Amino acid sequence: MAAIHLRGLTKRYGDITVVPAIDLEIRDQEFVVFVGPSGCGKSTLLRVIAGLEPIDGGELYIGDTCVNNVPPAQRDIAMVFQDYALYPHMSVYQNMAFGLEMRGMDKAEIDRRVQRAAGLLHIEPFLERKPKALSGGQRQRVAMGRAMVRNPKVFLFDEPLSNLDAKLRGEVRTEIKALSQQLKTTMIFVTHDQVEAMTMADRIVVLKAGVVQQFGTPDEVYRQPANQFVAGFIGSPTMNFFDVGVETGGLRLADGTLLAMPADRLQPLAAAGRAKAVLGIRPEHLLAQADGPLRTTVSVVEPLGSDTLVYFDFDGKRHVARVAPELAVNAGAPIALGFDAAKVHLFDAGSGDVLR
């Protein structure tokens, strides 16, 4: 197994810098997820680690070895792609065994590895089938098994669940997480889906334009976002943001409503001379209250069974509250909402940095 160290790693395409001097320390046996919007550099960064893209600056270590100039085949990594890349004319067994056969491995050892991987992935009944006879989820398991039989130091996953339907995504996601706990191998998983990131990762790297916005546990990036970008990207539905004026008694919303805030939350803003800020609050922390200071009209109601999402428009933006399913609420009806002051996040109106 191996830790991965990125030290000032840079990737450029011509005059365009995709990854500008990134530093990361991924621990041995850690499951790390790279997450961010399309074009943020997460897949490029994964391909650089795999050796499929050259490094334009900095250093990349796998274990204690600098692998800047080491070919992909010699890095002792295995990569699982979005499109499976299975050989259609080979059986599942042959697909999983092929790479080991090319290395001249003993047939008995090949069989042991294939059978073990098939058992872990629950694909033993399909070993004699061709890929065309498998479902999308089964094909993805075969692709994972092909990587597993190599016993690599590092597993790399490049959006492997993107082609699966919602139900299969959930099932395979759970299996990959369970697999990481069984194999105890360093894993890096790339996705644009923050739900996948939150449910699978030991730690999450949130990327924007190739720059790390935050690197922490799922709980840290959710409860203590480093900036407004992270706060808005992590969480489903997304965090609500309100432009506010900073006053002695609280925060003034655009409609003139004053939200009372504890003095200790306001003091840093006043000390920094800030007259404006951005208030962020998760949908579950907007509370339906008869005397709530935020009075508005319901635009859309989405009942989810376990809870209900209530959408409303305020200051030209769409916002959402997550309320108990017992709350009788309809589109077009008035609603009063309160803020849990302890759950409020404050961000600089200009930079978006968190204000503590």
Buried (B, 14 or more C-beta within 10 A) or exposed (E): BBBBBBBEBBBBEEEEBBBBBBEBEBEBBBBBBBBBEEBBBBBBBBBBBBBEBEBBBBEBBBBEEEBBEBEBEEBBBBBBBBEBEBEEEBBBBBBBBBBBEEEEBEEEEBEEBBBBBBEBBEBBEBBEBBBEEBEBBBBBBBBBBBBBBBBBBBBBBBBBBEBBEEEBBBBBBEBBBEBBEEBEBBBBBBBBBBBBBBBBBBBBBBBBBBBBBBBBBBEBBBEBBBBBBBBBBBBEBBBBBBBBBBBEEBBBBEEEBBBEBEEEBBEEBEEEEBEBBBBBBBBBBBBBEEEBBBEBEBBEBEEEEEBBBBBBEBEEEEBBBBBEEEEEBEEEEEBBBBBEBEBBBBBBBEEBEBBE
